[in-house]
Amino acid sequence: MKCGVIVRAMDAADLDVVRSLMAQLDYDITADDLAARFAAVTGDADHAILVAEQGGLLLGLVHVFARAALEKPVEAVIQSLVVDARARGAGVGRALMDRAEGWARARGLASVALYTNVTRADAQAFYARLGYGEAAQSALLRKTLDTT
C-alpha cells in the first residue's frame, strides 16, 4: 500500500461515494440501480469490488471478476477502475490494481485483461506503466432489448 492507502472490500455504506466516483467518468447511475448492481455483483464469488481509502475518505474503486470462456483460459477482467480526480497520480490506482492482480493470482488466474476507452489517453498511459499492453482492437456493439 502506498501513501497510507487502505484497500478493502466495498460495502453498502460506500454506495453514495461510489456513485459520485462513477459520475466522474460520466456514468450516471441512479442510487437504486447502483444498489441493485452492487447486490448482484457481490452475490457472485467470481467478482470482487475493492475500494481505496485514506484518512476516512474513499478515493477509488476497482471491480474485478473471473471470466470463463471457450476460446481462452479463464482470466481476470478489470470491469471498472475509478480514482477520484483529486487523488489521481498519488498511487491510489496502482494500489487498487495491485490488489486486483493479487485477487487474480490467489485464484490461479494467469492473466488480467481490461478495456479502456480509446479517448482516455491518460488511462492508457497509466495501464502501460503497470505493464499492460494492447492485445486487440475491437468495437463494442450493443442492442437494446425490449423487456416489456
Secondary structure per residue as TSV (DSSP state, phi and psi in degrees):
chain	resnum	aa	ss	phi	psi
A	1	M	-	360.0	142.8
A	2	K	-	-114.3	140.9
A	3	C	T	56.7	34.7
A	4	G	T	72.0	18.4
A	5	V	-	-79.1	131.1
A	6	I	E	-107.2	128.4
A	7	V	E	-108.1	128.0
A	8	R	E	-145.0	168.9
A	9	A	E	-66.9	140.6
A	10	M	-	-70.8	146.0
A	11	D	-	-129.9	171.2
A	12	A	G	-59.6	-27.2
A	13	A	G	-65.9	-15.8
A	14	D	G	-88.8	-5.7
A	15	L	H	-57.3	-42.4
A	16	D	H	-62.7	-43.9
A	17	V	H	-69.6	-40.7
A	18	V	H	-60.5	-40.0
A	19	R	H	-59.7	-41.8
A	20	S	H	-69.3	-34.0
A	21	L	H	-65.0	-44.3
A	22	M	H	-62.1	-35.4
A	23	A	H	-63.5	-28.3
A	24	Q	H	-63.3	-23.2
A	25	L	T	-105.1	20.6
A	26	D	T	67.8	26.4
A	27	Y	-	-96.8	100.1
A	28	D	-	-89.7	100.5
A	29	I	-	-118.2	130.7
A	30	T	-	-68.6	157.1
A	31	A	H	-59.7	-41.6
A	32	D	H	-65.9	-43.1
A	33	D	H	-63.4	-43.2
A	34	L	H	-63.5	-41.9
A	35	A	H	-61.4	-42.6
A	36	A	H	-66.2	-41.8
A	37	R	H	-65.6	-41.3
A	38	F	H	-59.6	-46.1
A	39	A	H	-62.0	-41.4
A	40	A	H	-65.8	-43.1
A	41	V	H	-71.0	-45.4
A	42	T	H	-72.4	-13.7
A	43	G	T	-82.2	0.5
A	44	D	-	-116.1	117.8
A	45	A	T	-64.3	-15.7
A	46	D	T	-87.4	9.1
A	47	H	E	-125.7	150.6
A	48	A	E	-142.2	137.8
A	49	I	E	-119.1	120.1
A	50	L	E	-115.8	143.4
A	51	V	E	-120.8	153.7
A	52	A	E	-112.9	133.6
A	53	E	E	-136.0	156.1
A	54	Q	E	-147.8	127.1
A	55	G	T	58.4	32.0
A	56	G	T	82.7	-1.3
A	57	L	E	-100.8	130.9
A	58	L	E	-80.0	121.2
A	59	L	E	-112.3	-11.6
A	60	G	E	-179.2	171.0
A	61	L	E	-150.6	156.3
A	62	V	E	-136.6	137.4
A	63	H	E	-113.9	120.8
A	64	V	E	-125.5	145.0
A	65	F	E	-146.9	159.6
A	66	A	E	-90.4	125.1
A	67	R	E	-111.9	116.4
A	68	A	-	-87.2	145.8
A	69	A	-	-151.3	156.6
A	70	L	S	-76.9	-37.1
A	71	E	S	-86.9	-5.8
A	72	K	S	-155.0	162.9
A	73	P	-	-63.7	158.0
A	74	V	-	-57.1	135.0
A	75	E	E	-139.8	162.1
A	76	A	E	-83.2	144.7
A	77	V	E	-126.2	129.6
A	78	I	E	-83.7	109.1
A	79	Q	E	-79.1	-40.7
A	80	S	E	-152.5	144.3
A	81	L	E	-137.3	122.5
A	82	V	E	-134.2	129.7
A	83	V	E	-122.9	132.9
A	84	D	-	-51.8	134.7
A	85	A	G	-53.6	-33.7
A	86	R	G	-74.4	-13.4
A	87	A	G	-112.2	1.5
A	88	R	T	-66.2	140.5
A	89	G	T	86.9	1.9
A	90	A	T	-104.3	7.8
A	91	G	T	96.5	0.8
A	92	V	H	-67.0	-48.9
A	93	G	H	-61.1	-41.6
A	94	R	H	-62.8	-42.8
A	95	A	H	-62.4	-41.6
A	96	L	H	-65.8	-44.0
A	97	M	H	-65.8	-38.9
A	98	D	H	-57.8	-45.3
A	99	R	H	-68.2	-38.4
A	100	A	H	-64.1	-42.0
A	101	E	H	-65.3	-37.4
A	102	G	H	-63.3	-39.7
A	103	W	H	-58.8	-43.8
A	104	A	H	-65.8	-46.7
A	105	R	H	-58.8	-42.0
A	106	A	H	-62.1	-21.8
A	107	R	T	-98.5	6.6
A	108	G	T	75.8	17.9
A	109	L	-	-83.8	135.9
A	110	A	-	-92.0	-8.8
A	111	S	-	-150.3	159.9
A	112	V	E	-127.2	130.2
A	113	A	E	-118.0	157.8
A	114	L	E	-157.5	159.7
A	115	Y	-	-116.2	142.6
A	116	T	-	-137.3	144.4
A	117	N	-	-63.2	134.5
A	118	V	T	-63.3	-17.9
A	119	T	T	-85.0	-8.5
A	120	R	-	-96.4	76.0
A	121	A	H	-61.2	-36.3
A	122	D	H	-64.7	-39.1
A	123	A	H	-66.3	-42.2
A	124	Q	H	-62.2	-40.4
A	125	A	H	-65.9	-39.8
A	126	F	H	-60.2	-50.1
A	127	Y	H	-63.7	-37.3
A	128	A	H	-61.4	-40.8
A	129	R	H	-62.5	-26.3
A	130	L	T	-87.8	-1.0
A	131	G	T	98.8	8.8
A	132	Y	-	-85.3	135.2
A	133	G	-	-125.8	154.7
A	134	E	-	-65.0	126.4
A	135	A	-	-104.1	-26.2
A	136	A	-	-166.8	162.2
A	137	Q	-	-119.0	139.3
A	138	S	-	-152.2	170.8
A	139	A	-	-115.7	137.6
A	140	L	-	-85.1	122.0
A	141	L	-	-113.5	143.6
A	142	R	-	-144.9	141.9
A	143	K	-	-123.3	125.5
A	144	T	-	-82.1	127.5
A	145	L	-	-96.9	142.4
A	146	D	-	-78.4	115.7
A	147	T	-	-105.9	13.2
A	148	T	-	-92.0	360.0
